[in-house]
Amino acid sequence: MPKLTRLSVLALTCLSSSCGLASTADVSDRCTGPVSVTVAPAELPTISWMPRCSADYVAVGYAGLNDVWWVYRLTGPGILPDVRVGDSPPGTRTESSLSLIHGTEYSVSVGWRTVDSGAFKLGSWGSARFVY
């Protein structure tokens, strides 16, 4: 049997406990009410929300107009906070009509999606505006 060193024990402990880092267990609860949405500016902005919960969709559009990028849940627990525009997290599908344009104001919405009588129904838990 191999001898475990102090470093090996520490590594195994970290693997089993996440070493204090956020994990999907921290945000596995589905959003059930209002969220506060923020957008971190970057070449590909990152969208976050509080409380940290899973959502069914995240959409970015021209302020008050059609969506230019959105990601929605297909399977699994949902979309977790800190989504970078353009990414497609596991269990999701991404739709995009065009690239973001510098100097343009956009709105972002985080929400839920259901199917009722064959039609999608969307609802927003929170939204924010940002200039790219």
N, C-alpha and C positions, 0 to 999 in steps of 0.2 A: 504494500500500500504506500503511495507517495506521501512524503512528509509535507505538511502544510506550513508555509511560512507565515509570518505576521501579515505580509503584504497579500498573500493568497486569501487569508481569512478576511481581511479588509475588503478585498475585491468581491468576494462572495457575499459579504454582508451588504455591500453597495448594490450588487445585482438584485438581491432579494428585497431591498427596501427603497431603491431609487436614490439613495443618499440625499434625501431631502429635496430632490428636484421635482417639479410639477410633472404629473403623469396624467394619462387619460382618465384615471380614476378620480382626479381632482375636478374634472369637468364633464363627467359622464351623465350628470343629470340633464334632462331635456329642459330647455328654457320653457317657462310657463307664464311669464309676464314680461313687463317692460325691461329693456336692457339699455344701457348707456353705451353708445357706439363711438369709437374713436378711430382715426386713420393716421398712421405714422407715415410722414412724407418720405418718399424714396423713389428711385427709378421705377420700381414696382411696389406701390404702397401696400402696407400691411394693415388689415382691418381687424380690430379687436373689440370686445364688448365685455361689460360687467353687468350682472354677475357672470362669471365664467361658466357657461352652460352650452349644451349642444343645440344647434339650430338646423332647420331643414333647408334653408337657402340663404345666400348672400348675393346681393345684386348691386351693381354699379351702373349708373346711368347719367346722362346729361341732366343737370339739375331740372327736375320737373318733367323730363321727357323720357324717351325709350331707353331701355337698358342697353349698355354696350358690352357688359361682361356679367355673367352670373354663374354661380355654381350651386348645384342642388343635390340633396341626398338621394341616392338610389337604394343603398342598403346600409346596415350598420347603425351605430349610435347617433350619427349626425355630424355636422360640421362644427369643429371646435374653434375657439377664438385664435387669433393670430394667423389669419388667412392672408396670404400674399396674392394680390390681383394677378391673375393668369395661372395660378396653381390649381391643381385638381387633386384635393385630398383623397385618401382611400375611401372607396364606397360612394364616390360622387361623380357627377358629370358636369363638365364645364361647357358653357356656350359663350361665344364671343363674336361680335360683329365687326369690331375694328379696334385699333390701338388707341390708348389714351393720348390726348393732345395737350402739350404743355400750355399753361396759362388758362385752361378751361376749367370751369366749375362743374363738379360732379356731385351726385348724391349717392349714398350707400344705404342699403336697407338690409336688416337681418330679421328673419322671420320664420314662419311655419307654412307648411303646404299640406293640403289634404285633397283627396279625390272624393267628390260627391256627385253621384249620378253620372259618372264618366267625365266630369269636368273638374279641372284643378281649381282649388280655392286657395288664395294666398292671404296671409295676414302678416303685418309687420309688428315686431316687438320693439324695434328701435331704428333710428336712422341718424345720419349726420351728413354734412356737406363738407367738401374739401376742394381746394384748387390744386391741380396737378402741376 
